[in-house]
Amino acid sequence: MSSKNPVGPLKALHKRRLAALKLLLHWQPIVIGNVYDVLRRCGKASCHCAVKPSHRQTLLIFAEKGRRRCKFVRRQDAARIRQAWLSYRECKKALRELRTLNNREMGLLRVQLRLRDVRSTVGGNSR
């Protein structure tokens, strides 16, 4: 990257910023928390799971009023909840990308401001 002409790098950062914003602004349901598949027992004494947990169940773990909560998700809702959770993860990734892009953009602009500083030409002083 050339420090004398920031237009090219700034345009590239702008394109990446637009892609991240597009993902964040696209309305789709999200689930804030974590989704896990766990093995559990059903409670029937004659079931094969009485010896070893073997029934797959989807679990949603989230925070509510500062406390950790967990809910079991119904089978018919599991795919929808998992997709909403994946959407949330993508949104978090886009927010991290925006933070990184902002820091790079600020660095490029600071370099430009230093290059435009006229103090180095006033009075014949050199740095």
Phi, psi and omega in degrees: 000131178277133180278348180275331180233097185276357187299313181300306179298324179292323178295319179297317177296322180297319178297316179294323178296317180298321179295318179294318179295322179300317179295318182289326184273347177288118184284122172206149182294144176230158173237118179272117182149205178230145179242130181228153167258129181234160174256133182218171178266148179272338179104349178280130183294330183271359182280152178297341181280353178297330180276313183217130179304128184216004177268121182284132180222141178269134184238133177251123178246129184210169178253138179221118181055040176080000180247146180279131181233155173219146179225141172278140183259135177297150181302320182290342179260351188301314182294319180294318179294318179297319179295319178295324178292319177296324176296320177298317179298320178295321178295318177298320179295320179295323177295319177297320178298317178298320178297317179296315180297320179299316179296319179294318180297318178297321177297315178298318181290325177296319177299317179298320178295321178294322179292331181273355182296124184271356181299330182290341181259351182274128175075007176074007179286138176246152182271000000 
